[in-house]
Amino acid sequence: MENEKLHFRYIMLYEFRKGVSVGITTKHIQDVYLDRAPALRIVKNWFGRFWKGDFNLDTISLALDDFPVLTTILFVP
């Protein structure tokens, strides 16, 4: 399952670089993967990262960016 999520991220990045919209990207993925495809909100979140210049496809950085206090607690010596 985690491997498939990574594949979806690569597809989203590819579509983003081509200039395809979030909605069309979601539809392209849903056309192929049906019920296993990510929701529109997930695609929007990833596109938001890409628009900010963050092309890291690792989920830990996404989770920590959303919680700056948690990041401080985890990484303060």
Secondary structure, 3 states (H helix, E strand, C coil): CHHHHHHHHHHHHHHHHHCCCHHHHHHHHHHHHHHHCCCHHHHHHHHHHHHCCCCCCCHHHHHHHHCHHHHHHHHCC
